[in-house]
Amino acid sequence: MHNEQWKMHNGKWGEWREGEVNQANTIGRLYQFSEYLRNILLLIALILVLAGCGGPKVTAETPPEIRYGEDVCVRCGMIISDERYAAGLVVETEPGRFEHRIFDDIGGMFLHAAEHGDNESIVRYFVHDYHSLAWIDAQKASFVSSQSMLTPMGFGLTAFDDAAAAQFVADEWDGEVLTFAQVQEAGVTMPGMGSSMQHQH
């Protein structure tokens, strides 16, 4: 009788110990999984932070990345929505560090450069080709100045990668074709203050 009670007691003790071990193993596995999950989440958070803070590096050759319908012109504060007339500057804020200035109208870019050229180190001018919408070097572009061309801020300037295409549009819109240097020399004024281009012939 005593032996049977001992065996029963011993069996229950063994079952209890086995259950305790299984429970401990389960808790251990859950802890390991939670640590693994925590590390994964930390890694994802780190990647997101680096992606958000770093962003694309701006160089002297990098055209702006404009979010049309969201980003605003640095000059007038209006939302930039028409890619054909959008323009941008690359400014060197300190040696080797560059920032963009974006505009909703090509004329706004020229006017900003004329007004701030003494206190901003402008290293590149970008405009869109009117037909392809590709970013092009404004200093190599052909411009059409036409009072019939309704641009966002009324400057009446459009840009072209091809001089023949610019001449075709100029003839169509009763305008004239100008080089980058000629636009600078002619001068750009705010719409409503006489002609937006002070033409020099």
C-alpha positions in Angstrom: 0.0 0.0 0.0 2.7 2.3 0.9 4.6 1.5 -2.2 1.6 2.1 -4.4 1.0 5.5 -2.8 4.7 6.4 -3.3 4.5 5.4 -7.0 1.3 7.5 -7.4 2.9 10.4 -5.7 6.1 10.0 -7.6 4.2 9.8 -10.9 2.3 13.0 -10.2 5.5 14.7 -9.3 7.1 13.6 -12.5 4.1 14.8 -14.5 4.2 18.1 -12.7 7.9 18.5 -13.3 7.5 17.6 -17.0 4.7 20.2 -17.4 6.9 22.8 -15.7 9.7 22.1 -18.0 7.4 22.3 -21.1 6.0 25.6 -19.8 9.5 26.9 -19.3 10.5 25.9 -22.8 7.4 27.6 -24.2 8.2 30.8 -22.3 11.8 30.6 -23.5 10.7 30.3 -27.1 8.2 33.1 -26.8 10.9 35.3 -25.3 13.3 34.5 -28.1 10.7 35.2 -30.7 9.8 38.5 -29.1 13.5 39.5 -29.1 13.8 38.5 -32.8 10.6 40.5 -33.6 11.9 43.5 -31.6 15.2 43.5 -33.5 13.4 43.3 -36.9 11.2 46.3 -35.9 14.2 48.3 -34.8 16.0 47.5 -38.1 12.9 48.6 -40.1 12.6 51.8 -38.0 16.3 52.6 -38.6 16.0 52.1 -42.3 12.9 54.4 -42.4 14.7 57.1 -40.4 17.8 57.0 -42.6 15.6 57.1 -45.8 13.6 60.0 -44.5 16.5 62.1 -43.2 19.0 61.4 -45.9 17.0 61.8 -49.1 18.6 62.1 -52.5 22.0 63.9 -52.4 21.9 67.2 -54.2 24.9 68.0 -56.4 25.7 70.8 -58.8 24.4 68.6 -61.6 21.1 67.4 -59.9 17.9 68.8 -61.2 15.1 69.4 -58.7 12.5 66.7 -57.9 9.3 68.6 -57.8 6.1 67.1 -56.4 3.6 68.7 -58.8 0.4 69.8 -57.0 2.2 69.8 -53.6 5.5 71.8 -53.7 5.4 75.6 -53.8 7.3 78.2 -55.6 10.0 79.8 -53.4 9.2 83.2 -54.9 5.5 83.5 -55.0 4.4 80.7 -52.6 2.0 79.3 -55.2 1.7 75.5 -55.7 3.7 74.3 -58.7 1.3 72.4 -61.0 2.4 72.8 -64.6 5.6 71.0 -65.5 6.1 72.9 -68.8 6.9 76.1 -67.0 8.5 74.9 -63.8 12.2 75.8 -63.3 14.9 75.4 -60.7 18.2 76.6 -59.4 21.0 74.8 -57.8 22.6 77.0 -55.1 25.8 76.2 -53.3 25.1 77.1 -49.6 28.6 76.2 -48.5 31.6 74.5 -50.1 30.3 71.2 -51.5 26.8 71.6 -50.1 23.9 72.3 -52.6 20.2 73.1 -52.3 17.4 73.6 -54.8 15.3 76.7 -55.4 12.1 75.8 -57.3 9.7 78.0 -59.3 6.3 77.7 -61.0 7.4 80.1 -63.8 10.6 80.4 -65.7 10.4 84.2 -65.4 10.3 83.8 -61.6 13.6 81.9 -61.7 15.3 84.7 -63.8 13.9 87.4 -61.5 15.0 85.6 -58.4 18.5 85.1 -59.8 18.7 88.8 -60.7 17.6 89.9 -57.2 19.6 87.3 -55.2 22.6 86.7 -57.4 24.8 88.8 -55.1 24.0 86.8 -51.9 23.4 83.3 -53.4 26.0 81.3 -55.2 24.0 79.9 -58.2 25.8 77.1 -59.9 23.1 75.7 -62.2 19.8 76.8 -63.9 17.3 74.1 -64.9 14.2 74.4 -67.1 11.8 72.0 -68.8 11.8 71.4 -72.5 8.3 72.6 -73.5 7.6 69.5 -75.6 9.4 66.5 -73.9 9.1 67.9 -70.3 12.7 66.7 -69.7 14.9 68.8 -67.4 17.5 70.7 -69.5 20.4 73.1 -68.8 18.8 76.5 -69.0 22.1 78.1 -70.1 22.0 75.9 -73.3 18.3 76.2 -73.9 16.4 78.4 -76.4 13.6 80.5 -75.0 10.5 81.9 -76.5 9.1 85.2 -75.2 5.5 85.8 -76.1 2.8 87.9 -74.5 0.3 85.4 -76.0 1.7 82.5 -74.0 -0.2 82.2 -70.7 2.3 81.0 -68.2 1.5 80.5 -64.4 2.7 84.0 -63.3 2.3 85.7 -66.7 6.0 86.1 -67.6 5.3 84.5 -71.1 8.6 82.5 -71.2 8.9 78.9 -72.4 12.1 76.8 -72.9 13.2 74.4 -75.7 16.1 72.0 -76.1 15.9 72.5 -79.9 16.3 76.0 -81.5 14.2 75.0 -84.5 11.3 73.9 -82.2 11.6 77.2 -80.4 11.4 79.2 -83.6 8.3 77.2 -84.7 6.5 78.0 -81.5 7.7 81.7 -81.6 6.1 82.0 -85.1 2.9 80.4 -83.9 2.6 82.6 -80.8 3.9 85.8 -82.3 6.9 85.7 -80.0 10.7 85.8 -80.4 13.5 83.3 -79.7 16.1 84.3 -77.1 19.2 82.7 -75.7 19.8 82.4 -72.0 22.2 85.4 -72.1 19.6 87.5 -74.0 16.9 86.8 -71.5 19.3 88.0 -68.7 20.3 91.0 -70.7 16.7 91.9 -71.6 15.7 91.7 -68.0 12.5 90.3 -66.5 9.9 92.3 -64.6 6.9 91.4 -62.7 3.7 91.0 -64.8 1.6 94.1 -64.5 4.6 96.4 -64.4 4.8 97.0 -68.1 6.1 94.4 -70.4 7.3 91.2 -68.6 10.4 91.3 -70.9 12.2 94.5 -71.5 13.4 93.6 -75.0 16.6 95.0 -76.3 17.1 95.0 -80.1 
